[in-house]
């Protein structure tokens, strides 16, 4: 029996978290669970999640002391999901940029890692200015060329891992990325380990509510990690 766990990091997502929990549960089988990873959100997101957990046993939360970056949140969430007995682990954002209705498609993927891709045929971004789309698209092409990794959306954050794929990462101590370059690094490490990666088209939409966590340092962080992986082997 498959037991998927959907890992959703949160930081100041009080406007979205309850609606996201309801939408994800609608698209999970009865044995599926949600694991929120909250970095001590000052807006009270953590308290809202505690209430959701009390109301529904399929929702769990991992409270962390503070904000350490998206990569660290996912590492902690993945480890906890495996402890919970997950056969598949889905990662996604809490702001509805990833459509919960796509979760079953990712779970049905026949690969070790199934990526919800903005840049394969049928995928697209909605609500982005052209400049943001162009930077993201060009960055993905650059990563693909430098690393030789056959993934068109290497920085996408809507993915499903099999348990076996995550176990290939061991205790996760080898993952060096703290921020958004985590997505690319994990893809690369699993690809190098011989895991099969498949991309499915998704429509990525701008967040419904709350503030974006994207900052100007993300491109620099990702660029640095690309060359670190390419020339030092990780």
N, C-alpha and C positions, 0 to 999 in steps of 0.2 A: 504493500500500500504506500503510495506517495504521500509525503507529509511536507508540503511546501511552507517555507517561512519567508515572509516579505519583510525585508529590513529597510526601515525608513528613518534616516537621520533627521533630527529637528533642531532648529535654533530660531526662536522667535517666529513660530508658525501658528499662533493661537487662532488666526482667522481661518486656517485650512485644516487643522489636524483632525477635528471631529468628522468633517465631511469626507476627508481622505480615508479615515478608518472605515466609515460606512461603505464607501465606494469600493474599496479593496475587498472587504469581506463579501460583498455581493458577487465578486468575481473569483472567489476561492472555493475549493471543495470544503466539505464540512471539517475535514481534518487539518485544513490550512490555518496558519497563525500569522499574526502581524507582530513584529518586534520594532517598536520605536526606540531610537537611541537619542536621548535628549542631553544636550550639553549645558545643562543648568540655565535654560533660557530665562532671561530676566523679565520677559513679558508674561510669564505664568503658563507657558506651554506644558511644562512638566506636570503641573497640577491638573490641567485638563486631561492629560493622558492618564494620570492616576485614576481619574473618575471614569474614563473609558474602560480601563482595566477592571475596575470594580464592577462595572455593568456587564462586561462580556469576557468570559474566560479565554476567548481566542485572541485577545489583545494582551501583549506584554510590553514592558518598558525596561530599558537599561538606562539608569540615570548616571551621568558622568559629572565629575566635579566642575568642569569648565570646558571652554571651547579650545580644542586642540587641532582642529582641521578636519575636513571631510574624510580624508584617508584614514585617520586614526579612529574616527567614528565608525567607519565601515569595518575596519579590522576588528574592533571590539564587538560589533554587531554580528559579523560572520562567525566569530568564535562562540558567541552566545547561541546563535542559531544552530550550530552543530551540536552544542550541548543539549539543546532542546530536541534533538533527534531529527533535524531537517534532512530530507532526501534531496530537496532542491531549495536554493536560496535565491530570491529575487531581490535586487536592489532598485530603488526608485526614489524620486524626489517627492516632497510633501506638498508641493505648490501647484499640482495638477498640470505641470508642463508635460508630465508623462500620464497618459490616459490609463486609469485602472482597468478599462475594458480590454486592454492589450495584454494584461497579465496571463490569461489562459493561453494566448498564442505563444508567449515565451515559455510557459511551462510545457507546452506540447512540442517544443523544439527538440529535434533529434541530435543534438550536439552536446558537447561538454560545457560549452559556453554559448548562450544564445543572446545576441545583442539586438536591442531595439534600435534600428539604425535610421538616422535622418538622411543618409546620403546614398543608400541603395535605391534602385528603381522603385518608385511608389512612396518613398519617404520624403518628408519635407518639413520645413519650419514655418510656423504661422505666428505673425505678430512681431517678427524681428526686423529691424532696419537692415537695408542691404549691406551696410558696412560690417555689422556684427556677423551676418551670415557669411560674408566673403572671408572674414578673418578666420572663422571657425572652419569653413570648407578648405581654405588654403592650408590652415594648420594641419588638418587631417591628411591632406595630400603630402605635405612635408614629412610628417611622421611616418607615413607609409613608405616613402622613398628612403628615408634615412635608416629606418629599422628593418625594412624589407618585410614588414608584417602585412599580410593580405587582408587588412581590415579597413573599410572605407570610413567608418566612424569610430576611430580609436579612443576618443574622449567621451563618447556617449555614456550616460549614467543610468540607463534603463536596461538591466541585464538579468539573465537567469543562469546560475551556476549549478551543476550537479554537485552532490556531496563529494564525489570522487575528485572533481576539479579543484574544489577548495582544499581538500586534504592534500593535494599536490603542493600547495603553498606551505605545508607544514604547520608550524606554530605562528605563522604570519610575521615572525621577527625579521624575515628577509625583505619585507616590503618597506621601502624607504620613504615613499611619498607621504607627506602630511596633508596636502591639499588636493586640488582637482586633478593633478597629474597622476594620482592614484589609479584612475580609470585606465589610462594608457599603460602604466607599469604592470598592472595585474594582467591585462590582455597579453602583453609581451611575455611575461613570465610563463603564463599558461601555454601560449603558443610555442615558446621555446621548449617547454616540457612535453610537447607532442599532443596537447589537448586540441580537440576539434572545435573550431569557432565558426558559428553561423550567424549571419545578419538577416533580420527580418525588418521590413519597412514599417516605420511608425510616423505619425504626425506629431511633431514636437511643438507645443504651444507656449507662448509667454505666460508667466505665472498669473494666477487669478487674483491673488491678494498678497499683501506683505511686501517686504523689500528683498530685492535680489542680493545674493551673497557673492556675486561675481565682483572681483576687484581688478585693478590694473596690474597687479603683480602676478596674476594667473598665467598670462602668456609667458612671462619670464621664467616662472617656475617650471612650466611645461617644457620650454625650450632647453632649459638646463638639464632636465631629467632625460630628454631625448638623447642628448649627447652622452650623458652618463651611462645610459643603457647601451648605447651603440659602441662606445669605446672602452668601457670598463667591464662589460658583460653584466651590468647591474650592480 
